[in-house]
Amino acid sequence: MATLSTARYGKDNVRLLKVDRDDATKVHTVTETTVCALIEGYIGVAYTKADNSVVVATDSVKNTIFILAKQNPVNPPELFAATLGTHFVEKYKHIHAAHIKISTHRWTRYDVNGKPHPHSFLRDGTETRNVEVTVREGSGISIRSGIQGLSILKSTGSAFHGFYKDEFTTLKETWDRVLSTDVNAHWDWRNFAGLEDVKKGLPRFDKAWENVRNITLKTFALDDSASVQATMYKMAEQILAVTPEVSHVEYSLPNKHFFEIDLSWYEDLKNTGKDAEVYAPQSNPNGLIKCKVSRTMAKL
C-alpha cells in the first residue's frame, strides 16, 4: 500500500529585474533575482485522486511573484521572501506552508569620469546573495541567509602539514601554498513570529550580509592558515560574535588546487618550493571542507 508522505509544488527559476528610480536624484538601483516558490497544504488529492480543485496553478504562482515585486520592496531579499511566503499562506485557506528561495545576482554601479554613474552597472562576478524562507502557519517564519560563488585566492599564507599518514598517503607536507576557494556560506536566524517581526529592525539583514562577506574576505587574507578547516572556523566564530540573532553559521569550501610544476627537466629550471612561480590549476578532483558552527547557549 502506498501513502503520500510529503507534497509541495510551485514555480522555479522565476527571473526578474526590478529598477528603483529616485526621481529627486535621478539615481537608479537595479536588483536581479531568481525565485523559487513552493507551496504545501491540503493538496494530496491532486496526486492521489487526480483532483485539481486544490491546485493553485504554477503559472499563478509566477504571476504572484511579479505582482508582489511591483507592490513591495525586493530588498533586502529576506523581507521579499517573507512577504511572498506570508501571502501564499494567508491567501489560500488550504495552503499551510510556503518555501521561498531567492538568489540575488550581483550588479555593481561603476564610475564614469571619476563619478558613480546614476544608471549603469557591471556584472563583476557570479557571486549571489541567497535566502531560503519557510512560512508555516502557526509556526512563524524561518530564514536562512547565504553567500554563494564568491571566488577568492591568495598566493601565500597557507600551509598544510602534520596530517594523518598511512599506507594510502602520497600527499607531501607543505609550509606555503596557493589557497583558493568558492565561498558557500549560510547563516540561520532565530525564528520570527511573523512578517511584522521580520520588518522590525530591517537593516539587520543587510548588516549581517556585509559582516559575513567582510569577515570572510579579511580572515581569508590575514589568517596564517594551518588548514581550510582552521580558517573557516575562525570565520564562523567571528560572525556569531557580531550577529547576535544568528544561531548557526555554515561554510562549504572547495579547495581549488594549484599544483607546482617541476620544470627541472629543462635546463635545471627551478619551479618548486620557494622558486615556484608557474602553477597548474586543477579542475577536479578537489577537496571539499564543510562545517557548521553553532552559538553556545548559556546554562541557566
VOPAGU-2260 file (C-alpha; in pm, 1 decimal, decimal comma):
REM VOPAGU-2260
SITE   aa  ch    i         X         Y         Z
SITE  MET   A    0       0,0       0,0       0,0
SITE  ALA   A    1     130,7     346,5     -92,4
SITE  THR   A    2      96,7     665,5     110,2
SITE  LEU   A    3     175,5    1019,4       0,2
SITE  SER   A    4     423,8    1129,1     266,0
SITE  THR   A    5     500,1    1484,7     156,4
SITE  ALA   A    6     399,7    1705,6    -133,0
SITE  ARG   A    7     480,8    2057,1    -244,8
SITE  TYR   A    8     487,3    2231,3    -580,2
SITE  GLY   A    9     523,4    2574,8    -734,4
SITE  LYS   A   10     737,7    2770,1    -978,4
SITE  ASP   A   11    1115,4    2759,6   -1003,8
SITE  ASN   A   12    1366,5    2978,9   -1187,7
SITE  VAL   A   13    1142,2    3284,2   -1197,6
SITE  ARG   A   14    1378,0    3559,7   -1307,9
SITE  LEU   A   15    1303,3    3926,1   -1255,2
SITE  LEU   A   16    1481,5    4259,5   -1263,1
SITE  LYS   A   17    1344,1    4549,7   -1061,3
SITE  VAL   A   18    1453,0    4908,2   -1123,3
SITE  ASP   A   19    1401,9    5152,1    -835,1
SITE  ARG   A   20    1413,9    5514,1    -952,7
SITE  ASP   A   21    1481,2    5810,8    -726,9
SITE  ASP   A   22    1300,6    6096,4    -901,8
SITE  ALA   A   23    1479,9    6360,9    -696,9
SITE  THR   A   24    1836,9    6249,7    -768,7
SITE  LYS   A   25    1771,6    6060,9   -1095,4
SITE  VAL   A   26    1973,8    5771,3    -947,8
SITE  HIS   A   27    1854,5    5419,5   -1029,3
SITE  THR   A   28    1912,4    5097,6    -836,0
SITE  VAL   A   29    1873,5    4757,7   -1003,2
SITE  THR   A   30    1806,5    4421,6    -843,0
SITE  GLU   A   31    1808,4    4097,3   -1041,8
SITE  THR   A   32    1677,0    3786,6    -867,7
SITE  THR   A   33    1590,4    3426,0    -940,4
SITE  VAL   A   34    1299,6    3299,6    -730,8
SITE  CYS   A   35    1167,5    2955,5    -642,7
SITE  ALA   A   36     829,3    2944,5    -464,8
SITE  LEU   A   37     680,5    2611,5    -348,5
SITE  ILE   A   38     358,2    2569,3    -153,2
SITE  GLU   A   39     214,2    2283,2      50,9
SITE  GLY   A   40    -102,0    2206,0     242,7
SITE  TYR   A   41    -419,2    2007,5     171,9
SITE  ILE   A   42    -313,5    1924,0    -182,4
SITE  GLY   A   43    -280,7    1547,1    -157,5
SITE  VAL   A   44    -588,3    1467,2    -365,9
SITE  ALA   A   45    -423,9    1629,0    -668,2
SITE  TYR   A   46    -165,7    1348,7    -650,4
SITE  THR   A   47    -376,6    1056,7    -530,0
SITE  LYS   A   48    -720,8    1130,9    -680,6
SITE  ALA   A   49    -636,2    1343,4    -985,0
SITE  ASP   A   50    -843,5    1621,2    -826,6
SITE  ASN   A   51    -710,4    1957,4    -947,8
SITE  SER   A   52    -958,1    2166,4    -748,5
SITE  VAL   A   53    -691,5    2221,7    -480,0
SITE  VAL   A   54    -417,0    2320,0    -723,4
SITE  VAL   A   55    -314,5    2685,3    -742,6
SITE  ALA   A   56    -160,4    2681,9   -1090,1
SITE  THR   A   57     215,4    2724,7   -1101,3
SITE  ASP   A   58     155,9    2999,7   -1357,1
SITE  SER   A   59     -44,7    3183,5   -1090,4
SITE  VAL   A   60     247,9    3143,2    -852,2
SITE  LYS   A   61     474,6    3302,0   -1114,0
SITE  ASN   A   62     232,0    3592,5   -1166,1
SITE  THR   A   63     211,7    3645,8    -790,3
SITE  ILE   A   64     589,5    3681,4    -769,3
SITE  PHE   A   65     590,3    3951,8   -1037,8
SITE  ILE   A   66     294,2    4141,6    -887,9
SITE  LEU   A   67     430,8    4137,9    -532,0
SITE  ALA   A   68     770,1    4251,1    -664,8
SITE  LYS   A   69     593,1    4551,8    -816,3
SITE  GLN   A   70     396,3    4625,1    -498,4
SITE  ASN   A   71     670,3    4562,7    -239,2
SITE  PRO   A   72    1043,1    4616,9    -183,9
SITE  VAL   A   73    1262,1    4333,5    -312,3
SITE  ASN   A   74    1543,9    4440,2     -79,5
SITE  PRO   A   75    1653,2    4302,8     149,6
SITE  PRO   A   76    1572,9    3963,3      -7,1
SITE  GLU   A   77    1484,8    3823,9     337,9
SITE  LEU   A   78    1191,0    4065,8     350,6
SITE  PHE   A   79    1072,6    3990,6      -2,9
SITE  ALA   A   80    1088,6    3615,4      58,0
SITE  ALA   A   81     894,6    3652,1     383,1
SITE  THR   A   82     637,6    3871,6     205,9
SITE  LEU   A   83     588,8    3611,0     -67,7
SITE  GLY   A   84     559,3    3321,0     173,5
SITE  THR   A   85     316,4    3503,4     400,2
SITE  HIS   A   86      98,6    3592,2     100,2
SITE  PHE   A   87      52,8    3231,1      -8,7
SITE  VAL   A   88     -29,2    3109,6     343,5
SITE  GLU   A   89    -276,9    3391,5     410,1
SITE  LYS   A   90    -434,7    3398,3      61,9
SITE  TYR   A   91    -529,9    3029,7      34,0
SITE  LYS   A   92    -702,2    2857,5     325,7
SITE  HIS   A   93    -584,3    2512,3     219,4
SITE  ILE   A   94    -219,5    2618,8     189,2
SITE  HIS   A   95     -36,1    2596,3     521,8
SITE  ALA   A   96     328,4    2642,8     427,8
SITE  ALA   A   97     535,5    2819,9     164,6
SITE  HIS   A   98     901,1    2767,1      83,7
SITE  ILE   A   99    1074,9    3056,2     -90,9
SITE  LYS   A  100    1429,9    3063,9    -228,6
SITE  ILE   A  101    1577,9    3380,1    -373,9
SITE  SER   A  102    1917,2    3431,6    -535,7
SITE  THR   A  103    2015,9    3794,5    -587,3
SITE  HIS   A  104    2268,2    3841,9    -868,0
SITE  ARG   A  105    2549,7    4091,2    -842,7
SITE  TRP   A  106    2522,1    4418,6   -1034,6
SITE  THR   A  107    2767,6    4688,9    -928,6
SITE  ARG   A  108    2741,5    5056,3   -1013,4
SITE  TYR   A  109    3054,0    5172,4   -1195,1
SITE  ASP   A  110    3232,3    5506,4   -1233,4
SITE  VAL   A  111    3230,2    5726,8   -1541,1
SITE  ASN   A  112    3468,7    6024,1   -1545,5
SITE  GLY   A  113    3554,4    5952,0   -1182,4
SITE  LYS   A  114    3195,5    5958,1   -1056,0
SITE  PRO   A  115    2941,2    5677,1    -988,8
SITE  HIS   A  116    2709,3    5661,8   -1288,3
SITE  PRO   A  117    2342,5    5701,9   -1190,5
SITE  HIS   A  118    2205,4    5416,6   -1403,0
SITE  SER   A  119    2490,8    5198,7   -1535,0
SITE  PHE   A  120    2611,7    4875,7   -1376,3
SITE  LEU   A  121    2854,6    4591,5   -1439,2
SITE  ARG   A  122    2844,2    4223,3   -1353,6
SITE  ASP   A  123    3166,5    4176,7   -1154,2
SITE  GLY   A  124    3134,5    3808,4   -1075,0
SITE  THR   A  125    2899,5    3514,5   -1036,7
SITE  GLU   A  126    2853,4    3564,9    -663,3
SITE  THR   A  127    2493,2    3555,8    -537,4
SITE  ARG   A  128    2324,4    3657,2    -215,1
SITE  ASN   A  129    2084,8    3377,5    -123,5
SITE  VAL   A  130    1782,9    3344,7     101,6
SITE  GLU   A  131    1569,6    3044,6     197,9
SITE  VAL   A  132    1249,2    3122,4     384,8
SITE  THR   A  133     978,1    2891,7     516,6
SITE  VAL   A  134     649,2    3043,1     629,1
SITE  ARG   A  135     444,1    2783,9     815,9
SITE  GLU   A  136     100,1    2852,3     958,0
SITE  GLY   A  137     119,1    2862,6    1337,0
SITE  SER   A  138     498,3    2823,4    1341,2
SITE  GLY   A  139     624,2    3162,2    1226,9
SITE  ILE   A  140     894,4    3230,2     971,3
SITE  SER   A  141    1235,9    3065,4     947,2
SITE  ILE   A  142    1508,0    3242,3     749,4
SITE  ARG   A  143    1841,4    3117,9     621,0
SITE  SER   A  144    2066,8    3371,5     450,1
SITE  GLY   A  145    2372,4    3297,8     242,3
SITE  ILE   A  146    2651,3    3384,8       2,4
SITE  GLN   A  147    2746,5    3157,4    -285,2
SITE  GLY   A  148    3004,1    3170,1    -564,0
SITE  LEU   A  149    3241,9    3424,4    -408,9
SITE  SER   A  150    3573,6    3318,8    -567,9
SITE  ILE   A  151    3885,2    3409,0    -369,1
SITE  LEU   A  152    4255,5    3322,4    -389,8
SITE  LYS   A  153    4574,6    3405,9    -203,4
SITE  SER   A  154    4922,2    3319,1    -326,1
SITE  THR   A  155    5084,7    3262,8      14,6
SITE  GLY   A  156    4997,4    3243,5     382,9
SITE  SER   A  157    4858,2    2889,7     367,4
SITE  ALA   A  158    5018,2    2566,5     484,5
SITE  PHE   A  159    4914,6    2204,6     533,0
SITE  HIS   A  160    5132,5    1969,8     732,4
SITE  GLY   A  161    5116,6    1735,5    1030,8
SITE  PHE   A  162    4818,2    1548,2     884,9
SITE  TYR   A  163    4748,9    1178,4     943,7
SITE  LYS   A  164    4961,0     946,5     733,1
SITE  ASP   A  165    4925,9     579,0     647,9
SITE  GLU   A  166    4990,0     344,1     356,7
SITE  PHE   A  167    4740,4     537,2     140,0
SITE  THR   A  168    4916,5     871,9     182,3
SITE  THR   A  169    5110,6    1023,4    -106,8
SITE  LEU   A  170    5048,3    1393,0     -37,6
SITE  LYS   A  171    5358,5    1582,0      67,3
SITE  GLU   A  172    5352,2    1831,3     351,0
SITE  THR   A  173    5374,8    2197,9     258,5
SITE  TRP   A  174    5451,0    2512,1     456,0
SITE  ASP   A  175    5348,2    2750,7     178,4
SITE  ARG   A  176    5090,9    2705,9     -97,6
SITE  VAL   A  177    4835,0    2882,6    -313,6
SITE  LEU   A  178    4493,2    2870,5    -145,0
SITE  SER   A  179    4172,9    2925,0    -342,6
SITE  THR   A  180    3805,2    2850,8    -291,1
SITE  ASP   A  181    3449,4    2941,1    -392,1
SITE  VAL   A  182    3275,9    3057,5     -75,8
SITE  ASN   A  183    2942,2    2898,5       6,2
SITE  ALA   A  184    2827,5    3032,8     344,0
SITE  HIS   A  185    2489,6    3020,9     520,2
SITE  TRP   A  186    2362,3    3160,5     847,0
SITE  ASP   A  187    2036,6    3075,7    1027,0
SITE  TRP   A  188    1833,3    3340,6    1204,3
SITE  ARG   A  189    1625,0    3294,6    1515,9
SITE  ASN   A  190    1263,0    3212,7    1433,5
SITE  PHE   A  191    1041,6    3511,9    1352,6
SITE  ALA   A  192     682,4    3524,5    1478,4
SITE  GLY   A  193     551,4    3668,3    1153,0
SITE  LEU   A  194     601,5    3924,4     878,7
SITE  GLU   A  195     580,0    4221,2    1115,2
SITE  ASP   A  196     852,1    4065,7    1328,4
SITE  VAL   A  197    1072,7    4037,9    1017,4
SITE  LYS   A  198    1014,4    4406,4     941,8
SITE  LYS   A  199    1134,1    4516,9    1286,5
SITE  GLY   A  200    1498,1    4619,4    1273,8
SITE  LEU   A  201    1508,2    4552,1     899,6
SITE  PRO   A  202    1868,5    4674,6     849,2
SITE  ARG   A  203    1985,7    4366,3    1040,7
SITE  PHE   A  204    1977,6    4158,6     721,2
SITE  ASP   A  205    2197,8    4383,9     507,1
SITE  LYS   A  206    2432,8    4438,2     801,3
SITE  ALA   A  207    2472,9    4064,2     857,2
SITE  TRP   A  208    2541,8    4004,2     487,9
SITE  GLU   A  209    2805,7    4277,7     490,7
SITE  ASN   A  210    2961,5    4135,1     809,1
SITE  VAL   A  211    2976,2    3781,5     672,1
SITE  ARG   A  212    3129,0    3894,7     344,8
SITE  ASN   A  213    3383,1    4125,7     508,2
SITE  ILE   A  214    3482,8    3876,7     779,1
SITE  THR   A  215    3522,8    3602,1     519,9
SITE  LEU   A  216    3745,4    3814,8     297,1
SITE  LYS   A  217    3952,0    3965,4     579,7
SITE  THR   A  218    4009,7    3637,5     764,0
SITE  PHE   A  219    4098,4    3457,3     444,1
SITE  ALA   A  220    4357,1    3723,1     363,1
SITE  LEU   A  221    4512,7    3771,7     707,7
SITE  ASP   A  222    4496,7    3427,5     866,9
SITE  ASP   A  223    4823,0    3232,5     862,4
SITE  SER   A  224    4620,7    2929,2     761,9
SITE  ALA   A  225    4710,1    2589,0     904,2
SITE  SER   A  226    4425,1    2435,6     703,9
SITE  VAL   A  227    4095,5    2526,9     539,8
SITE  GLN   A  228    3927,1    2371,6     844,8
SITE  ALA   A  229    4101,3    2603,0    1091,7
SITE  THR   A  230    4042,8    2916,8     884,1
SITE  MET   A  231    3672,8    2854,8     823,3
SITE  TYR   A  232    3612,5    2800,3    1195,3
SITE  LYS   A  233    3771,0    3138,4    1271,9
SITE  MET   A  234    3536,7    3297,2    1017,0
SITE  ALA   A  235    3224,5    3141,0    1168,9
SITE  GLU   A  236    3330,2    3224,8    1524,1
SITE  GLN   A  237    3365,3    3594,9    1438,0
SITE  ILE   A  238    3031,3    3604,2    1254,5
SITE  LEU   A  239    2845,0    3466,7    1556,8
SITE  ALA   A  240    3015,5    3727,5    1775,5
SITE  VAL   A  241    2884,4    4023,5    1572,1
SITE  THR   A  242    2537,1    3892,1    1475,6
SITE  PRO   A  243    2353,5    3802,3    1798,6
SITE  GLU   A  244    2030,5    3699,9    1620,8
SITE  VAL   A  245    2210,4    3431,7    1417,4
SITE  SER   A  246    2214,3    3085,4    1573,4
SITE  HIS   A  247    2428,2    2889,2    1326,2
SITE  VAL   A  248    2688,3    2958,6    1057,8
SITE  GLU   A  249    2778,7    2702,8     791,2
SITE  TYR   A  250    3062,9    2701,8     541,5
SITE  SER   A  251    3120,2    2474,4     245,3
SITE  LEU   A  252    3458,0    2548,3      88,7
SITE  PRO   A  253    3606,7    2354,1    -202,7
SITE  ASN   A  254    3984,5    2351,1    -201,4
SITE  LYS   A  255    4068,1    2455,9    -557,5
SITE  HIS   A  256    4415,0    2315,4    -611,7
SITE  PHE   A  257    4701,9    2483,8    -793,3
SITE  PHE   A  258    4991,7    2241,7    -822,9
SITE  GLU   A  259    5355,6    2328,2    -864,9
SITE  ILE   A  260    5510,5    2215,6   -1195,0
SITE  ASP   A  261    5851,5    2053,7   -1183,2
SITE  LEU   A  262    6048,7    2208,0   -1472,1
SITE  SER   A  263    6389,6    2084,3   -1364,0
SITE  TRP   A  264    6399,6    1856,0   -1668,7
SITE  TYR   A  265    6450,3    2169,2   -1881,7
SITE  GLU   A  266    6796,1    2316,2   -1823,4
SITE  ASP   A  267    6756,3    2258,4   -1447,6
SITE  LEU   A  268    6485,3    2531,6   -1436,0
SITE  LYS   A  269    6374,4    2572,3   -1072,3
SITE  ASN   A  270    5997,5    2599,5   -1023,0
SITE  THR   A  271    5919,2    2418,3    -695,5
SITE  GLY   A  272    5916,3    2521,3    -330,6
SITE  LYS   A  273    6041,2    2876,6    -277,1
SITE  ASP   A  274    6116,3    2903,3    -650,5
SITE  ALA   A  275    5762,4    2817,2    -765,4
SITE  GLU   A  276    5604,9    3079,2    -991,9
SITE  VAL   A  277    5412,6    2878,0   -1251,8
SITE  TYR   A  278    5128,2    2655,1   -1131,6
SITE  ALA   A  279    4880,7    2420,2   -1298,3
SITE  PRO   A  280    4516,0    2487,2   -1198,8
SITE  GLN   A  281    4325,1    2165,0   -1124,4
SITE  SER   A  282    3954,8    2138,8   -1207,6
SITE  ASN   A  283    3894,5    1806,4   -1031,3
SITE  PRO   A  284    3909,4    1619,0    -808,6
SITE  ASN   A  285    3912,5    1878,8    -533,3
SITE  GLY   A  286    3894,7    1883,6    -158,1
SITE  LEU   A  287    3561,6    1984,8      -4,6
SITE  ILE   A  288    3561,3    2111,4     353,0
SITE  LYS   A  289    3239,7    2178,1     548,1
SITE  CYS   A  290    3146,1    2286,2     898,2
SITE  LYS   A  291    2852,4    2415,0    1099,7
SITE  VAL   A  292    2930,9    2634,7    1398,7
SITE  SER   A  293    2653,3    2696,8    1649,1
SITE  ARG   A  294    2608,6    2951,6    1921,2
SITE  THR   A  295    2680,8    2815,0    2266,9
SITE  MET   A  296    2371,1    2860,0    2481,1
SITE  ALA   A  297    2431,7    2990,3    2832,1
SITE  LYS   A  298    2341,3    2746,3    3108,3
SITE  LEU   A  299    2057,2    2851,5    3335,5
